Amino acid sequence: MEPAGREITLLLAKWRDGEKSAFDELMPLVYPHLREVAAAYVRRERNPDTLQATALVHEFYLRLLHQKKAVGEDRRHFFTFSAKVMRMILIDHARENLAQKRGGGSQQVPLNDDLPWINIGGPELLDLNRALDELNTLDAGKAQMVELRYFLGCTAEETASVMGVSKATVDRELKFIKSWLYSRIHPGVAKNILIS
Amino acid sequence: MNQSTDVFLRIEAIFHEALAVSGTAREELIDARCRGDWEVAAEVHLLLDACEAVEQLTDSFRLELPGSRDRISTHIGPYSLDRLLGRGGMGTVFLAHRADGQFEQQVAIKLIDLPLATDLFRERFRQERQILAGLQHPYIARLLDGGVTENGDLYLVMEYVDGVPIHRFCDEKYLSLAQRLALFLRVCEAVQFAHQHFVVHRDLKPDNILVSGDGTPRLLDFGTAKLLSPALTKSDSELTREGFQSFTPQYASPEQVLGKTITTASDTYSLGVLLYVLLTGAPPYELKEHTTAEMLRVICEEPPRRPHHPANAQKRLDGDLEAILLKALRKEPQERYFSADKLASDVCAYLDGQPVGARHGTIRYRSMKFMRRHRFGLAATVVLVGTLLAGAAGVVWQARVANEERRRAEARSADLRQLSNSLLSELDEAIKQLPGSTGAQKLLVTRVLEHLDRMARDAHGDRVTQLDLVDAYTRLGNIQGNPYDQNLGDPAGGLASLDKAIALALPLVANGSGDKEALRALATSQVAASEIRFGTARTQEAIVFMQAATKTYERLIASPDATAAMICDVASAYGTLGDEFGQTGTASLHDTAAALSAFRRSIALDDRALRIDPGFLRALRGLAINQMKIGSVELGTDPAQALKDFRTALQSADALPAAEQSTLSTIRMHSMIVRKEANALVQLGEYAEAIALYGEIAPSYKNLAAADPQDLRALADLEVVLNDEAAAFESASDPVVGASAQDGVRNFAAAANALTQTIDLTQKMLKQDPFNENWRSVLADAQVRLAVVRSRLCTAVDSAALARAGIDTFKDLASKDQASPMILDQAARALTVVVPVSLRDPVLAEACAERAVTLSHRRMPSMLLTLAQAYRAAGQIEKSRAAGKEGLALLPAPQRANAQSNLRKLLEAQAQLKR
């Protein structure tokens, strides 16, 4: 029983307008699919070509809306929404992972090649989650950018397109955001890091 | 720490600004921006440290990954990379050791971040590297090796120096003044040694002067800056080479900032800055904003700050040391110490208590130059170079971005779009602000071109990127040499770029593909390729390309959903095609029939656009312009028909919406059509009516020209009206064609008046653009005509001098191989009719007229008339008669006896000439 495309569009719009209940209504429609995407994420090798999370999300969205082409605002809303859900899924995964003390011997896989200091399922992911909550109160747009770029796995260009800014802006802001997050996650040890 | 959003955003802004600079400049910037708010400053420092840590982590993460093509390998040549040492302006530096066990030496490897390296550049890199490898001095870190990695990146292997930057060493070891000076002298020794081997450092700064634990200074990166400057050939001007130079603003000399020639004196200047920093603990200039304009202003204009004792701001530095610093920091290279050695001698003299050379003339220098603001060069130069430097910096930055992006296909297309939009507009702007081409502009073009070529090699199968490349090459080609745009005067370069655009676009539209974007991109580049060829008189080729463009366009608009704008683009291509076939006075083929057919197709397309959108302005204007162009072509042979055409064109112009009627471009277009209508009337002998029309439009032109005397276009417009009006009066007084010969004197006087004004205007125009050949020709023509008219009025005051000036100009213009048919025709006429008769030169006149006729493909009756008149003047009656007949044959049969054109009458006069 796939819901009608129009209904999802409506819920997305409500969610964007700040209606909390819309999020809860959307969640069950989206969650199972995004879990599959997240699972691929967690399993993935370091070759980024094996996972095209955004492609999966996009395809899933089209299926959900029974459309051939996703455009404009709806697509944007869907991506920001999915990014938020992906963040929840991956954080849940990390909590679970740490609770079971798993992953000790398994290979450490970074959340993103651009964030090699944060591993999927590692404790620093929970630190990142807290730092993102703080970032959200200071500049919600920046937190959203992190969700899109690093949790949903959008390319910088896709992130720019979803957020309606230039890619240069995304690159520039991410440089700052990464530094800020790092300083929050590793207070006091930012200095004198040398890798051998 | 909790932050409010305001503070957070402020911190972010400072963070980005600070990232753009390094070293002491960064510290200063943060201090200035934070204005004593230590919490903000601390946070910015923390974030900058974090940023560095994040980049190191990311770098080493990539380093760890073997095999992958887009990651840095752990081996470079025989060297094994150990760890990242840092990132410099030109690339990334690694600590490494030889992996083949030959030596146990540790080395520093600089992997150069220069994505634009060409083969030619690599070759020069190899040669220069050898020179530098020979630079052996105990205080200079040796360049050991260098080459190209498997991935095609350049690298340099240098002796690894384990030390700290010189200024930190001085502070950490609490060196005394004398100890600091002694250390500085050893630096001077190394610099002098290099200078004697013809190597200039170009980027001397504390970060490049490391002092090891035992107190030995070692200079890094000697000559690397030069090695990495992308001079393509030896013949490139110094400006070209230096314009691209990377440097550290705080230590850069004025000539470096201005992109002028860099000599050993530039290093001496940097040594002065270094000494200033070592002695006072602060740099000699304060860069408040890190913008190019600020950098230029401070470094090139401001005097250095009065040097103070580092420990005590109230205490002044010793007068001798101050004098030494000021001499080393002079703005003019020739006023500085002649060499590092001379600077060192003065420092030695100070240490020995001897008189210091720099003291000579110090008092006068201080009172006259130092205390008041010194202006280095012209402000205009500063602005000019500033614009170009900003452009060059943009290119470098872009190149760096590109290098990273090249490794990630994801963003390639966005990057390129950014390149074509921001870089080319930057370049475009720079050209518009600075007419005339300079080496630096050309260098920018070279950079962009290399970038595009690089992108093109990677773009296989990526349609979007290929389309972007087509657009970028086309825009670049137009900037390089399209005469219809403001351009760099490099048509050959422009055509080469356009060839690339076309080669990329053609496969995208192969097999009848209806890819609209690709068709549009291809057509745009074909149009540009044609326009440049037409501008360089390669008309046959120009027509081939324009015909190809129209074919491409026809495919584009074959579908019924073509928009009015799209159709107008096509109409405009046909309009230019018509010009190439038949525009008079240019390098066109003077093929009237083909031109008319192209203009008519253009009109048909305008009509189609208007059916889609009846108010579409471009189509409405297109109609009027095309009808006028038809008239202009027909005026050469059939003035009666041309008159009808011009009147149709006027109706179209009057049908433009009311709001459009008052715009400057519409007023100009309207006046131009009226003037041409009057020209047609003159040809038909309707002088009174024609002269009334000239009188109608002249005032509006006069107002425009008076409003802005610098507006060349307004002056040129007015000049053409007056010139045509004078010609009308001259014709009216000609016994062969004049309808009212009895008014001869009055007409001559009126012609003299109009010609005098024409001369005055043309001289004004030439003041602004002295080498414009068309205007020089117009001036000479008017001078000769005025001399002739005055002789008829028997008021030959100064006319001989006037006539001689005109004839001299024509002889000069005609001596040039590329003289246009219009200029040659005017020259021939002047040489035939000039008064005094002693100035006439029938042989040269004949030669000029023959060239004009040949260049206009024997299709211009007016030029055949000139030839016939020149033959007659030379006494060659038979030839004159033949030329007259040849001209007559080009004219349509007269329909009514009283509608004979002047041209026909004059040609008949020659054709029926009797001995």
Interface residues (C-beta under 8 A of the other chain):
Chain A: R46 P110 D113 D114 P116 W117 L138 D139 T155 A156 E157 A160 S166 K167 A168 D171 R172 K175 F176 K178 S179 W180 Y182 S183 H186 A190 K191 I193 L194 I195 S196
Chain B: Q3 S4 T5 F8 L9 E12 F15 H16 L19 L46 L47 L48 D49 A50 C51 E52 A53 V54 Q56 L57 T58 S60 F61 R62 L65 D82 R83 L84 V401 E410 A411 S413 A414 D415 Q418
